[in-house]
Amino acid sequence: MRDKVLDWCRREGLLERGDQVVCAVSGGADSVAMLHCLLALQETLGIRLTAAHYNHCLRGAASDEDEAFVRRLCASWGVPLTVGRGDVTARAAATGESMEEAARRLRYGFLLEQPGLVAVAHNADDQVETVLLNLIRGTGLRGLAAMAPRQGRIIRPLLPVTRQEIEAYLAEHSLDHREDGSNEEDDALRNRLRHHVTPLLRQENPNLAGTVGRMTALLRQDETYLREQTQALLKQAAGPEGYDCRVLREAAPVLRRRAIREILQVPKPSMAHVEAAEALLWDLSGSAAVSLPGGMTLRRTYHVLQLQAQELPRGFDPVTLGPGETAELTGAGLTISVEGPVILEKTVDSLSTFALRCDMIEPSPIVCVRPRKQGDQLRLAGGRKSVKRLMIDRKIPAARREVTPVLTDGTEIFAVYGLGADPSRAARPGDRALIIKIWCRGEKCHDQQNGHDGGY
């Protein structure tokens, strides 16, 4: 394995004499083998080696034991070690990311704070799993090319090495390591692919990792060429006011779509956004626009395409309404009214009109309307869930989440505009009810009790 890593580092130009390299060491088999291997090659490569460990604090005592193991290992091998830790759960709650994505972002944020190159222990089998993951989720050429040997300051010295070779290396040198029990569970898609899919593929091709490795190397070459051609196209189309639609229209479709992805400046833009943006090029009317995630707009004015920041909502002050009252939610661009009490005639099924049982808020039938707060929760038919998580699930744009009206009785939330109402507070036909309607300011208020969805 050591010779294979040395040849790989030289062939891919991963390391130069004098480089400072920090090894990301989790304590698992792959990272322990990488640290031991690079330590043995340190003089041959002419590099200076340190290590870094990030404690995600997700597995309780086991996470702390991993950290203690890495500390002992580095101390016994004389490798300087830097340790970091973070609250993955808090980040996931704040950003709406999955736990896996939140952990990855915190880990890489910590690693890239370290000086020099950062060596991570992705291996050839990890590459196979990454290709399959991207294929399942939907991808283009870049996704099929998977992980590159070098990406910025991140290098992957073990990328040509299989998991079997790593295990053999550990046994040969009697190297201890830590096992993460979560890797044996099938809750994560990557684990399911590892346990059930790749073994079947290896039955058809025992050299699966080598075959995928060659394929990804060829695709990366294609990707590099297309990226260069795309940059040339963007340079040709760029002008003082934006990008010339006529130049983009004349380009080959593969380059045009790649150029649009670059213009959008959205991480992993959806095909729907790319297609909508491309349609602007062929729309010969005076002007048109497409709204994008992150509060951005792609606007075409005659033959010029521009990316512009949307004017973000300013928020609104909380208001309290009683029966017969109407209020403007300045900043949210909405109007709210409270009608009743009435005897409800038919079920209200809407995300913008709510029927509230009067006996749930008497003796003071008032409605308090405010923006979302941290920690807000709403009970729907599927159970109680955070309002932020519901907004993310419903794909409410981030710029609108802070100005989405939350309806309370002064104490508890009973409805959220665009999400729905707490079924335990909702009125049924025959109940004495207040009718609460929310609509976009400047539009006529329509009776939406027949199931019209007036949400975002």
N, C-alpha and C positions, 0 to 999 in steps of 0.2 A: 504493500500500500504506500509506503514511504516514497519509493521510486516513482510510483504513479502520480502522487501529489507533486513531487518535484518537477516531473516532466510537464504536468498540467500548468503549474505556476509559470514555468519558463515559456511554454508554447503560447499561453494566453497573455503573457506580459503582466501578470497580476502583481508581481513584486519586483522592486529594484533594490540594489544594495543601498543601505542607509535608511530604508523605510522603517517607520515606526508602525507596528501592527498590534492592535488590541484584539484578543480572541474573546468572542462572546461565549461564555461558559455557563451553561445551565446546570451542569453536573450529570447530564445524561450521557449515554454511550457515545453519540456522535461528537459532542463538544469536547468530551474528555479525550477521545482519540485524536481530534484535530489539534488540541493544545499540546498533547504529547508529541505528535508528529512534527508540528512546526517548531517545537522546542528543540527536537533532535536535528532539524534542518536549519536552525537559526544561524549557525556559523557559515554553512554552505551558501545560504541565501544572502547573508550579510544584513540581516534585519535585527531590529530591537523589538522584543516581544513583551507584552503585558497582557493582563486579562481583565474582564469585566463581567460581573454577575448582576442580574436584575431580579429582585424578589417581587413577584406579582402579588404576594400575600393572599392568594386565592385558595390555598389548600391547608390553611391553618398551620399546625405544627410541622406538617410535611414540607411546607415552603421554607420554614425556618431551618429545618434539617438539611434541605438542599443547600441553603446558603452556608451553613456551618461546614458541610462537606466540601464545598468549593473553597472556602477559606483554608481548611486544613490541606487540601490538595495543592493549592498554589503556594502555601507556606512551605510544604515539604519539597516542592520542585523549585523554590526560589523565584517564583514569578510574581511581580508586583500585581496587586489586585485592587480594583475599584468596585464597590458594591453600591447599588441603588435600589430603591423600592418605591412603590406607588400604590394608590388606591384604584384598582381597575374597576371595581363595582361603582365607585362614585363617578368615574369618568363616563362609564357606559350609561349611567342614569342621566348625566348632564348632557351628553351628546346624542343619545339615542343609538349609539353604535352597539353591535353585538359585543359580548364579553371577549370573544376571540380578537375582534378588531381593536377594541379598546386596549387590550393587553399588548397587541402588536405595536400599536402607535406609541404607547408609553415606553415599551422596551426599546424600540428603535430611536425614539427621542433621546433616551438616556445614552444609548450606545454612540450616537452621533455627536454627543457632547464631548466624547473622549477624543484626544488628539490622534492624528494619523489615520491609517486604514483600519477598517473594522472587518475582521474575519468571522463569518458565520458558517455553521456546520451543515448546510444543506447538502444532501448527497444525491446520487443518481436515482435512487428510489423515490426520494422527495420530488425530483423532477418529473417522474412518471405521474405521480399523484397530482402535481400541479397542472400538468397538461390535461388530465382527465377532469379535474375540477373546473378548469376554464371551459373545456368542451361542454360539460353538462350545463354550466351557467350561461353559455352562449359567448362566443368570442370571435375575434378576427385573427389575422396573422400574428399580431403582437402577443395575444394570449396563448396561441399555440407554440410560439417561440419560448414561452415560459421564462424561467429564471436565467439571467445572463451571468457569465463567470464574474463580471465586474459591473457594478451599477453605482456610479458616483464613487463614494469612498467605501462602499460595501464590496467585499471580495468573497468568493466561494471556493476555497481551496479543495474541498471534498466533493465537488460536483460530479467528477467522473467516477467516484468510488461508490460501490454498492453497499447496502446495509450488511450484507453477508461478509464482505471484505472488512468492514469496520468491526464486526463481531469477532472475526478471526484475528484482527490486529490486537483487540483488547485481550483476547485469550493468550496470544503469543507473548504479550508483555505483562501479563497478570495485572491488568488495570481494573481497579474497582470503579463503579459508577452508580448513579442513582437511577431508579426506575420510577417514572410517573405513571401511577395507576390509571389515570384518565386516558392514557393512550390505548388501554385495552378495552375501553367502553365504545359502544357504537352510537353514541349520541351525536358525534361530529361527523360530517360527511367525509372528511379526509380519512377518518378512522374506518368508516364503512368501506371506502374504496380500498384501503390497505388490507383489510381483513377478508373481503369477499370478492372484490373485482380483480385486483392485480394478480392474485393467485391463479385465477382462471385464464387471464391473458398470458401468464408465464407458461401455462400448459401448452398453449399454442406457439409461444416464442420464448424459450428459456432465456434468451439474451434480450429480454424486453427493455431493460434499462439502457443497454448499449444502443439498441435500435432507436429508442426515443431520444437518446443523447445526440446521435448523428442527425436525426430529423430536426431537432430544435436548433442545432448549430447551423444547418442549411437555411432554416427559416429566419434565423437572426441575420444572416447575410442578406436575404431578400428584404427583411425589414429595414436594415440599414440603408440599402439602396433606395427603397421607396421613401424613407424619411428624408434623404438628401434631395430627391426629386420634389417632394412636397415643399421643402423649404425654398427651393428654387422657384416653385410656382407662387408661393406666398410673397416672395421678394418681387416677382414680376407684377403681381396683382396689387401690391401695397401702394397707396398714395397718401397724400397729406390728410385727407378726410376719412380714409378707410380703405376698403378693398374693392377693386373694380370687378363688378359682376360679369362683365363681358369676357374678361380674361378667365375667370373661374368657369364660366359656361363652356368655353372652348377646350378646357382641359379634359384629359381622360377621366372617366368616372371614378376610378380608383384613387387618383390623385386629388380630384375635386372633393371627394368625401373626406379624405385625410386632411386636406386643407381646412375644410369646415370644422372638423374636430379641433384643430389647432386654434382656429378663430374663436370658437365657443369658449375656450378656457375653462371648461367644466371637467373635473375628474371623472373619467369613465362616462361620457355622455351617452344617453340612451339612443337607440336607433330612431325612436320617434322624434327626438330633438334634432338629430342630424338630418332626417328626411324633411322635417318642417323647415329647417334652415336652408336646405338645398332648394326647396320649393320657392323660396324667396327669390332665387336667382332667375327663375323662369316666369315670375309674376311681373308683367310689364306695366302694371299700374303705377301711379305716382309714388306711392310709398306703402310699406307693409312692415309688420314686426312679429317677432316670436319671443314669448317670455321664457326665460331660462331659470334653472335653480340658482340660488345664491343671490337673488335680487338683481339679475342682469337681463337685458333685452338686446336681441339682435335685430337691428332695424335697417331696412333698405330704403334709401331715398333715391329715386331714379336709378342710376347705375352704380351707386355707392353703398357698400355694406359696412355697417358700423356696430360695434359692441358698446352698449351704454349701460351705465348703472341706473337701475330703477330708483325712483324717489321712494324711500322706505316710509312705511306708516309711522306716524308720530305717537301713536298710542292714544288712549282716551281716559278721561277722569271717570271714576266710579259714579254711578247714579242710582237713585232709589225711586221707584215708581209705584204708584197705587192704581187702582182701577180707573180707567178713563184717561190715563196720562200717556203722553208720548215724549220721547227724548231723542236728541241727536247724539250719536256717539262720535264726536269730533275726532278725527284722526283715523278711525276705523272705516269711515265712509258708510256707516250704517245708521238706520233709524229703528227704534224699538217702541212698541206700544203694548199696553196692558188693557184688556177689555174684560168686562164682566163685573161681578160673577154672573154666569149663565148656567142653565142646565144643558149639559153637553148632549148633542143629538147624535153625533157619529164619532167614531174613533179618529183621533188626530195621529197621522203617521207622516211626520215631516222632520227635517233637520233644521228648519228655520221657524216653524210654528209649533208651540207647545201648549198643551192643556194641562193645567196644574190643579189638583184637587184642593179646594179651598180649606177643607178640614185639616190639611197638612200645614197650613201657615196661619190659620186664625189663632188668636183674635185680631191680629194685625196683618191683613192681606196685602203685603208689600213684596216687591221683587227688587232685589239688589243686583246690579249688573256691574261687573268689573273685568279687567284683563286677567289673564291666567297668572297664578302665583306658583312658585316652586313648591312641589309636593301636592298640588291639587290632584284629587282623584274623583272619578265619576263611576257610578254603578250603572252598567248596562245589562242587557239580557245575558251576556256571557260572563258576568261577574264584575268586580271592582278592578279598575285599572287606572294607571296614572294618565292624566289628561295629556301630558306631553307625548307619552307612548301612543295614545290613541290618535293624536294629531299626525304623528309620523306614519302610523299604519294607514291613515286615510290620505296620506300624501298632501297634507295641507302645507303650502310653502312656508319655509322658515320665517320669511318676512311678515307673514300674516299671523303666525302663532301668537305673537305678543299682543295682537289687537283683536283676537277672537273673543267675543263676549262670553263670559262665564256667569250663569244665572244662579243666585243663591237666595235663601230665605233670611239671609243675615248671618246664618251659622253654617248650614250645609249646602253643598252644590246639588241642584236638582236637574240642571240641563246645561249643555254647552252648544253654542251655535255651530252647526256643521257636523256635530258628533251625535247628538240625540239627548234623550231625557231618561232619568232614573225611572224604571218601570214601576217602582213602589210608590212614586210620587205622582205618576201620570193619572189623569182622570179618564174614566170610562163612560160610555153612553149612560145617561141618567144621573151622573155625578154633578154636583155643584162645582163649577170650575172657573178659573181665570184663564183667558186665552192670551198668550204672549206671542207677538209676531215680530220678526226681525227681517228687514229688507234693505237692499242697497239704497243709499240716499239718492234722491232724485228720481227713483223709479216708483211706479204705482204699487201700493201694497195690495197684492192679490190674496184672496182667501186660499190657503194651501192645505186645507183640511182633507183634501181628497188624495193626499199622498205625494203631492209634488215635492221634490227635494230641492230646497232653496239653499243648500250648503254651497261651499266654495267650489 
